[in-house]
Amino acid sequence: MENNLFAKRFTELLKESNKNYEQIAADLGFKSKGTISKYANGKNKNVTISMVIKISTYFDVSPVWLIGLTDDRHFVIKD
């Protein structure tokens, strides 16, 4: 996963959201809003696949877009 691109796209989603960091952290099950900042700043190098899926579902974007494998926000993997 391209961590800098994940951080950039996560930050983009945060800016577009009408929710504050505390609300997003609570909704995603993070212990604090500081975790949001670590993801957005690229300081959390161990972003799990399950967290990528959780974040992408929360913001209604494709997980493959979020991790930088496509430029299509709503890319769907087909069988």
Contacts in CASP RR format, 6 or more apart in sequence:
PFRMAT RR
TARGET T0000
AUTHOR 0000-0000-0000
METHOD contacts of the structure
MODEL  1
MENNLFAKRFTELLKESNKNYEQIAADLGFKSKGTISKYANGKNKNVTIS
MVIKISTYFDVSPVWLIGLTDDRHFVIKD
1 47 0 8 1.000
1 52 0 8 1.000
1 67 0 8 1.000
1 68 0 8 1.000
2 67 0 8 1.000
2 68 0 8 1.000
3 42 0 8 1.000
3 45 0 8 1.000
3 47 0 8 1.000
4 42 0 8 1.000
5 67 0 8 1.000
5 68 0 8 1.000
6 39 0 8 1.000
6 42 0 8 1.000
6 47 0 8 1.000
6 52 0 8 1.000
6 66 0 8 1.000
6 67 0 8 1.000
6 68 0 8 1.000
7 39 0 8 1.000
7 40 0 8 1.000
7 41 0 8 1.000
7 42 0 8 1.000
9 61 0 8 1.000
9 65 0 8 1.000
9 66 0 8 1.000
9 68 0 8 1.000
10 39 0 8 1.000
10 40 0 8 1.000
10 55 0 8 1.000
10 66 0 8 1.000
11 40 0 8 1.000
13 55 0 8 1.000
13 59 0 8 1.000
13 61 0 8 1.000
14 21 0 8 1.000
14 24 0 8 1.000
14 36 0 8 1.000
14 40 0 8 1.000
17 24 0 8 1.000
17 59 0 8 1.000
19 27 0 8 1.000
20 33 0 8 1.000
21 33 0 8 1.000
21 34 0 8 1.000
21 36 0 8 1.000
21 37 0 8 1.000
22 33 0 8 1.000
24 30 0 8 1.000
24 33 0 8 1.000
24 36 0 8 1.000
24 58 0 8 1.000
25 31 0 8 1.000
25 32 0 8 1.000
25 33 0 8 1.000
25 34 0 8 1.000
25 35 0 8 1.000
25 36 0 8 1.000
27 58 0 8 1.000
28 51 0 8 1.000
28 54 0 8 1.000
28 55 0 8 1.000
28 58 0 8 1.000
30 36 0 8 1.000
35 44 0 8 1.000
37 43 0 8 1.000
38 44 0 8 1.000
39 47 0 8 1.000
39 55 0 8 1.000
49 63 0 8 1.000
52 63 0 8 1.000
52 66 0 8 1.000
52 67 0 8 1.000
53 63 0 8 1.000
55 66 0 8 1.000
56 62 0 8 1.000
56 63 0 8 1.000
56 65 0 8 1.000
56 66 0 8 1.000
61 73 0 8 1.000
61 74 0 8 1.000
62 70 0 8 1.000
62 72 0 8 1.000
62 73 0 8 1.000
62 74 0 8 1.000
62 75 0 8 1.000
62 76 0 8 1.000
64 70 0 8 1.000
64 75 0 8 1.000
64 77 0 8 1.000
65 71 0 8 1.000
65 72 0 8 1.000
65 73 0 8 1.000
65 74 0 8 1.000
65 75 0 8 1.000
END
